[in-house]
Amino acid sequence: MVRDEEHSLGARISLERDCGVAPFAITCGIYGWMLHTRFLGSEDEAETQYEAMKSALAALLEAADETAEIDGGRKVLMEGVSRFVEQYP
């Protein structure tokens, strides 16, 4: 495990080295909503993508939190999770 961070609004992102199927893997999740893993070939790419994914997860969680009084943030999360996975396949 190279890096492992948790967001206070309910998500985690981890960067692993020497994963068996690829040199690097990024695994992230929003508790109760998704778990997503990407495999990457270089450390530079993995570090860059880790930071981008971490920022995107934080933005999604914060947007959902802003609508939590309306529907618990469900609509924002459903739409956002789909976009996130498309953006970071």
CORZIMO-V6263 format. One line per field, one symbol per residue. ss: DSSP state (A for helix, B for strand, O for the rest). A space follows every 10 residues. Layout:
# CORZIMO-V6263
ss: ???
This chain:
# CORZIMO-V6263
ss: OOBBBBBOOO BBBBBBBOOO OOOBBBBBBB OOOBBBBBBB OOAAAAAAAA AAAAAAAAAA AAAAAAOAAA AOOAAAAAAA AAAAAAAOO
